[in-house]
Amino acid sequence: MELQNKVVVVTGAASGIGLALATRFQAEGATVVASDLNEERGAAEAARLGVRFMAADVGQEAGVQGLIENVLGQEGRIDVLCSNAGLAVGNGLEPLDRLWDLSWRVNVMSHVWGARHVLPHMLARGEGALLQTVSAAGLLTEVHSAPYAVTKHEAMAFAEWLAITYGDRGIHVSALCPEWVQTPLIEHAPHLQASAISAEEVAQATVAGLQRGEFLITTHPMTVKAFQSRANTHERWLGRVRQLARQTQDQLGGRVAFPDKDNQEA
């Protein structure tokens, strides 16, 4: 897929991967509509890029539906819906139920609602693309946050279902699965920042993956190998990840890696 002259909607575009994607898509010649829960920062970044901004809470179906209807009304079509907004909260089983629910709504249901409301338009045109930021945690796991690990696995399953169900009807689906990236999600986890890549590198890999028509877009060379190891030697893989989790907890001194905060960012 080439992005020139395409209408692309990017959620979670006020910072991190979303902002880098919006920047790169515009550089590729796309008409970008940026969206974020953080209206002040999102509008400022969109103005800097020279793209249109619309605030939306993708943790609510009405927010996703309103965003899609607004773009269809003003731009006339949506060629690519980039469901990028995400969050990480808590650690183990202890986070409040509302944080589990928030993780479910932002990390999973925002993708469901996006597909639900944009697919009729895309199917009527016979073409379109759904780009969903899943995370490598959807292929592997995330030892620092149970809600994040669980919901990212669910997001990957939904992306696969979409690709199977609509892949022969003109709809391309891509699951973006970066490992650690220098974004606000890991600002409180310095042990993760050492191996993190820039959001701009993620955007570059994303554009290349879209151009090649890939479903699975990764950013680190070991991601697929680790995924294969998980499938082929699951017990051994679990042991290695247990060891990694212990080492991480020792480095953190038992502290929770992700704070209990409600903002949507990726």
C-alpha positions as CSV (number, residue, x, y, z in Angstrom):
1,M,0.0,0.0,0.0
2,E,1.2,3.5,-0.9
3,L,0.1,6.3,1.4
4,Q,0.2,9.2,-1.1
5,N,-3.3,10.8,-1.3
6,K,-4.7,8.4,1.2
7,V,-6.9,9.6,4.1
8,V,-5.5,8.2,7.3
9,V,-6.9,8.5,10.8
10,V,-4.4,8.0,13.7
11,T,-5.6,7.7,17.3
12,G,-3.3,8.3,20.2
13,A,-1.5,10.9,18.0
14,A,-0.5,13.4,20.7
15,S,2.7,11.6,21.5
16,G,4.9,8.6,21.1
17,I,4.2,6.1,18.3
18,G,0.9,7.8,17.2
19,L,2.6,11.2,16.7
20,A,5.5,9.5,14.8
21,L,3.0,7.7,12.6
22,A,1.0,10.9,11.9
23,T,4.3,12.7,11.0
24,R,5.5,9.9,8.7
25,F,2.2,9.4,7.0
26,Q,2.0,13.1,6.2
27,A,5.5,13.0,4.9
28,E,4.4,10.1,2.6
29,G,1.7,12.4,1.1
30,A,-1.3,11.2,3.1
31,T,-4.1,13.4,4.4
32,V,-3.9,12.8,8.1
33,V,-6.5,13.3,10.8
34,A,-4.9,13.1,14.2
35,S,-6.9,12.2,17.3
36,D,-6.2,11.9,21.0
37,L,-7.8,12.1,24.4
38,N,-5.3,14.9,25.3
39,E,-6.9,17.7,23.4
40,E,-4.4,20.4,24.3
41,R,-1.3,18.5,23.4
42,G,-2.9,16.7,20.5
43,A,-4.2,20.0,18.9
44,A,-0.8,21.6,19.4
45,E,1.1,18.8,17.7
46,A,-1.4,18.6,14.9
47,A,-1.1,22.3,14.3
48,R,2.7,22.0,14.2
49,L,2.3,19.2,11.6
50,G,-0.4,21.1,9.6
51,V,-2.9,18.3,10.0
52,R,-6.5,18.3,11.3
53,F,-7.1,17.3,14.9
54,M,-10.2,15.9,16.6
55,A,-10.3,15.0,20.3
56,A,-11.8,11.6,21.0
57,D,-12.0,9.2,23.9
58,V,-11.5,5.8,22.2
59,G,-12.3,4.1,25.5
60,Q,-16.0,4.8,24.7
61,E,-17.7,3.5,21.6
62,A,-19.4,6.9,21.1
63,G,-15.9,8.5,20.9
64,V,-14.7,6.1,18.2
65,Q,-18.0,6.4,16.2
66,G,-18.0,10.1,16.4
67,L,-14.4,10.3,15.1
68,I,-15.1,8.1,12.2
69,E,-18.4,9.9,11.3
70,N,-16.6,13.2,11.5
71,V,-13.9,12.2,9.1
72,L,-16.3,10.6,6.7
73,G,-18.3,13.8,6.8
74,Q,-15.4,16.2,6.2
75,E,-12.8,14.2,4.3
76,G,-15.3,12.0,2.5
77,R,-13.6,8.7,3.0
78,I,-11.2,6.8,5.3
79,D,-8.5,4.7,3.5
80,V,-6.5,3.7,6.6
81,L,-7.8,3.6,10.2
82,C,-4.8,3.4,12.5
83,S,-6.1,2.3,15.9
84,N,-3.0,3.2,17.9
85,A,-4.1,4.5,21.3
86,G,-3.2,2.2,24.1
87,L,-2.3,2.3,27.8
88,A,-0.5,0.2,30.4
89,V,-1.6,0.2,34.1
90,G,-0.8,-1.7,37.2
91,N,1.3,-4.8,37.6
92,G,-0.1,-8.1,38.9
93,L,-3.5,-9.0,40.1
94,E,-3.9,-6.0,42.4
95,P,-5.0,-3.2,40.1
96,L,-8.5,-2.0,40.6
97,D,-11.2,-3.5,38.5
98,R,-11.8,-0.2,36.8
99,L,-8.2,-0.3,35.5
100,W,-8.7,-3.8,34.1
101,D,-11.9,-2.5,32.5
102,L,-10.1,0.6,31.1
103,S,-7.4,-1.6,29.7
104,W,-10.0,-3.8,28.0
105,R,-11.8,-0.8,26.5
106,V,-8.8,1.1,25.2
107,N,-6.5,-1.8,24.2
108,V,-9.2,-4.1,22.7
109,M,-12.6,-2.6,22.3
110,S,-11.3,0.6,20.6
111,H,-10.2,-1.7,17.8
112,V,-13.5,-3.5,17.7
113,W,-15.5,-0.2,17.7
114,G,-13.2,1.2,15.0
115,A,-13.7,-1.8,12.7
116,R,-17.4,-1.9,13.5
117,H,-18.0,1.7,12.3
118,V,-15.5,2.0,9.5
119,L,-15.8,-1.4,7.8
120,P,-19.2,-0.7,6.2
121,H,-17.7,2.3,4.4
122,M,-14.6,0.4,3.4
123,L,-16.5,-2.7,2.2
124,A,-18.9,-0.5,0.1
125,R,-15.8,1.0,-1.6
126,G,-14.2,-2.4,-1.9
127,E,-10.9,-1.3,-0.3
128,G,-9.4,0.0,2.9
129,A,-6.9,-0.8,5.6
130,L,-6.9,-1.3,9.4
131,L,-3.6,-0.7,11.1
132,Q,-3.8,-1.8,14.7
133,T,-1.0,-1.1,17.2
134,V,-0.9,-4.4,19.2
135,S,2.6,-4.6,20.7
136,A,5.1,-7.5,20.8
137,A,3.3,-8.3,24.1
138,G,0.5,-9.7,21.9
139,L,2.9,-12.3,20.5
140,L,5.0,-12.9,23.6
141,T,3.9,-11.4,27.0
142,E,4.5,-8.5,29.3
143,V,5.9,-9.4,32.7
144,H,5.3,-6.0,34.3
145,S,1.6,-5.6,33.7
146,A,-1.0,-8.3,33.7
147,P,-3.8,-6.1,32.2
148,Y,-1.4,-5.1,29.4
149,A,-0.3,-8.6,28.6
150,V,-3.9,-10.0,28.6
151,T,-5.4,-7.2,26.5
152,K,-2.6,-7.2,23.9
153,H,-3.1,-10.9,23.4
154,E,-6.8,-10.2,22.8
155,A,-5.9,-7.4,20.4
156,M,-3.8,-9.7,18.4
157,A,-6.5,-12.3,18.2
158,F,-9.0,-9.7,17.0
159,A,-6.5,-8.5,14.3
160,E,-6.1,-12.0,13.1
161,W,-9.8,-12.6,13.0
162,L,-10.3,-9.4,10.9
163,A,-7.5,-10.5,8.5
164,I,-9.1,-13.9,8.0
165,T,-12.7,-12.6,7.7
166,Y,-12.1,-9.6,5.4
167,G,-8.8,-10.3,3.7
168,D,-10.5,-11.5,0.6
169,R,-12.9,-8.5,0.4
170,G,-10.4,-5.8,-0.2
171,I,-9.6,-5.0,3.4
172,H,-5.9,-5.2,4.4
173,V,-5.2,-5.7,8.1
174,S,-1.8,-5.1,9.8
175,A,-0.8,-5.7,13.4
176,L,2.0,-3.5,14.5
177,C,4.0,-5.3,17.2
178,P,6.9,-3.2,18.4
179,E,9.0,-4.1,21.4
180,W,10.1,-1.3,23.7
181,V,9.8,2.2,22.3
182,Q,10.8,5.5,23.8
183,T,7.3,6.7,24.6
184,P,5.4,7.9,27.7
185,L,4.4,4.3,28.4
186,I,7.9,3.5,29.7
187,E,8.8,6.9,31.2
188,H,8.6,5.3,34.7
189,A,10.5,2.2,33.7
190,P,14.2,3.2,33.1
191,H,15.3,-0.5,32.9
192,L,13.2,-0.8,29.7
193,Q,14.6,2.3,28.1
194,A,18.1,1.0,27.4
195,S,17.0,-1.3,24.6
196,A,14.1,0.9,23.4
197,I,14.1,2.3,19.9
198,S,12.7,5.6,18.8
199,A,9.1,6.1,17.7
200,E,10.4,7.4,14.4
201,E,12.0,4.0,13.8
202,V,8.7,2.3,14.5
203,A,7.0,4.6,12.0
204,Q,9.6,3.8,9.4
205,A,9.1,0.1,9.9
206,T,5.3,0.6,9.7
207,V,5.4,2.4,6.4
208,A,7.7,-0.3,5.0
209,G,5.4,-3.1,6.2
210,L,2.3,-1.4,4.7
211,Q,4.1,-1.0,1.4
212,R,4.9,-4.7,1.4
213,G,1.4,-5.6,2.4
214,E,2.4,-7.4,5.6
215,F,0.0,-8.5,8.3
216,L,2.6,-8.7,11.0
217,I,4.9,-5.7,11.3
218,T,7.7,-6.0,13.8
219,T,10.5,-3.6,14.8
220,H,13.1,-5.7,16.6
221,P,14.9,-8.7,14.9
222,M,14.4,-11.0,17.8
223,T,10.6,-10.7,18.1
224,V,9.6,-13.4,15.6
225,K,12.4,-15.7,16.8
226,A,11.1,-15.3,20.4
227,F,7.6,-16.0,19.1
228,Q,8.8,-19.1,17.4
229,S,10.6,-20.2,20.5
230,R,7.5,-19.7,22.5
231,A,5.6,-22.0,20.2
232,N,8.3,-24.7,19.7
233,T,9.7,-24.9,23.3
234,H,7.0,-23.4,25.5
235,E,8.2,-24.8,28.8
236,R,11.7,-23.6,28.2
237,W,10.4,-20.2,27.0
238,L,8.3,-19.8,30.2
239,G,11.4,-20.6,32.3
240,R,13.5,-17.9,30.5
241,V,10.7,-15.3,31.0
242,R,10.4,-16.2,34.6
243,Q,14.1,-15.6,35.0
244,L,13.7,-12.2,33.2
245,A,10.8,-11.3,35.5
246,R,12.9,-12.0,38.6
247,Q,15.8,-10.0,37.3
248,T,13.6,-7.1,36.5
249,Q,11.9,-7.1,39.9
250,D,15.4,-7.2,41.6
251,Q,16.4,-4.1,39.5
252,L,13.1,-2.4,40.4
253,G,13.4,-3.2,44.1
254,G,9.9,-4.6,44.0
255,R,8.4,-1.4,42.5
256,V,5.5,-1.5,40.1
257,A,6.7,-0.7,36.6
258,F,3.6,1.0,35.3
259,P,1.6,3.6,37.4
260,D,-2.1,3.4,37.8
261,K,-3.0,6.3,35.4
262,D,-5.9,6.7,33.0
263,N,-4.4,8.5,30.1
264,Q,-4.3,6.9,26.6
265,E,-0.9,7.1,25.0
266,A,1.3,4.9,22.9
